[in-house]
Amino acid sequence: MRIALGQLESGVDIRANLAAIDRFAAEAARDGAALVAFPEYATYEKKKVDATFPAVAEPLDGPVCRELAEIARRHRIALVAGVVETSEEPGRAYNTLVAYGPDGGRLASYRKIHLFDAQGFGESEFIKPGPSTDPVVFGHGGVRFGLMTCYDLRFPELARSLADAGAQVLLVCSSWVPGEHKTEQWLALNAARAIENSVYVAGVCQAPPVSVGRSVLVDPMGFVEADLGLEGSSLWSCGLVGLAS
């Protein structure tokens, strides 16, 4: 199994963000990747979550998700990305990951459980936590993937529940807020979740300045096989040793 990590510099221009996702998906497919993962808020992002997030939110059958499904279908690759999903509560949206298969069919969706209300950041003011704590795992190419979003990484019980549900690769789609020692924490926590669960962890992150960058793939022994660094938008792909394709 070959997967790709797409580190983005997403902004408020949804069409530009979708175009970047399309370019990276095409490149990943040409490189032989079976799946490409993008960060949380891949289709709409700002330095701080505000009232514009619920304002731009759409249902999972709306235009943004239809375009993501079409990108996956067009390039014959599985795709995971973060979107802003409409909720039933006025003024708040869901922070949701969606996964589409190479045929454009939706493989899974996951609404972020643990919202980032820390260090002066109040995500829950405009984002509603997912109502279910059930682990979200999907299969593709003979491999089982588990979905986590950013701050979820600090809660080892979620990673363990995904591993117990059969996940061999944890996709941690993130926009890790910068701050003192935050990059070191990001790297350490990705490695910890890999080691303690004997799984691969693919932590794909928004690029600076909105986030820390440093998208990584960590193997089950805690070895960092890839680190995309701080250089803005970039793509990397590699095979996962010992996993079926």
C-alpha positions, 0 to 999 in steps of 0.5 A: 500500500502506497499512501500520500500526505498532502500538506496544504496552505488552505485559506478562505478561497474554497475554490482555490483550496479545492484546486490545490487538492485536485493538483495534489491528488493527481500527482499522488495518483501518478506516483502510484499512491492508493490514498492521499490524505489532507489536513482538517479544514482543508477546504476552508481555513483561517488563523482562528475559527470564527463565525465564518466557519458555520456561515460557509458550512455545507451538508455532506451532499453539498457542492464541496463534498461533491467536488471532493468525490469527483476529484477522487473519481477523476484520479482513481484514488482514495481521498481524505480531507477536512470539511466544514459540515452543517450542523442542526445548531444555528451558529455552529458547524461540525469539523468533519473528515470525509473519505472517498474511494476511487469510484467517488463513493463515500467510504466514511465520515468522522465529526471531530470529538475533542474540540480545541478549547485551550491556550486561548483558542475556543473552537467550540464557540463556532464548532459543535463536537461530534455526537458519537465516540464510536471509532470510525474505521474504513477499508481500502486496498486491503488496509484498515484506516482510522480517522482522528482530527488534530486535538484528538491526538492528545487523547490516547483512548481514541487511538486505542479504540481505533486500533481495537477496531482494526485500524492499521493506519491512523490518519491524523488530519490536523491544523495544529495551532502554533505556540511554545513547544507545540511542534515538539508536542505534535511530533512526540504525540504522533510517535507515541500513538504509533508506538503504543498501538503498533500502527502507522500514524500519518499526521498530515497538517496545515502549513505555516503560518496558520499551523506548524506544518511538519506533516509526518509518517511514523511507523509502528516502531516510532521511526519517522519515515517522512517529515514534510517540514515547514516549506508550505504546500508539499506532497509526499508518498511512500509504501507502508511496509508489511501492509497489503495492497 
